[in-house]
């Protein structure tokens, strides 16, 4: 009896194509994470230098 389940779309891709897509996904994830971290780092640095003392002078 033939199975009625359809194959997953990535099952039709070759192993090398899946490898390339996985590498692109990892690279994009790292790029987005680095952009996110680079955007937060300057703000964190500014917040770390905020003076909380009443007699604080800039």
C-alpha positions in Angstrom: 0.0 0.0 0.0 1.3 3.4 -1.0 1.9 6.0 1.7 -0.2 9.1 1.5 2.3 11.2 3.4 4.0 13.8 1.3 7.8 14.1 1.7 9.2 17.1 3.4 10.4 19.7 0.9 14.0 19.4 2.0 14.0 15.6 1.4 14.2 16.3 -2.3 17.4 18.4 -2.0 20.8 16.9 -2.4 23.2 16.6 0.6 25.5 19.3 -0.7 22.6 21.7 -1.2 21.4 21.1 2.3 25.0 21.7 3.6 25.1 25.0 1.7 21.7 26.1 3.0 22.7 25.1 6.6 26.0 27.1 6.3 24.0 30.2 5.0 21.6 29.9 7.8 24.4 29.7 10.4 26.2 32.7 8.8 23.0 34.8 8.7 22.2 33.9 12.3 25.7 35.0 13.4 25.5 38.2 11.4 22.2 39.1 12.9 23.4 38.3 16.4 26.5 40.4 15.9 24.5 43.4 14.6 22.2 43.1 17.6 25.0 42.9 20.0 26.9 45.8 18.3 23.7 47.9 18.6 23.3 47.2 22.3 27.0 47.6 23.3 27.1 51.4 22.8 23.9 51.9 24.8 25.1 49.7 27.6 28.4 51.6 27.7 26.4 54.9 28.0 24.2 53.5 30.7 27.2 52.2 32.7 28.6 55.7 32.8 25.5 57.3 34.2 26.3 59.1 37.5 23.9 58.3 40.3 25.6 60.5 42.9 23.9 63.9 43.8 27.2 65.7 43.6 28.2 64.2 40.3 29.8 66.5 37.7 30.0 65.5 34.0 
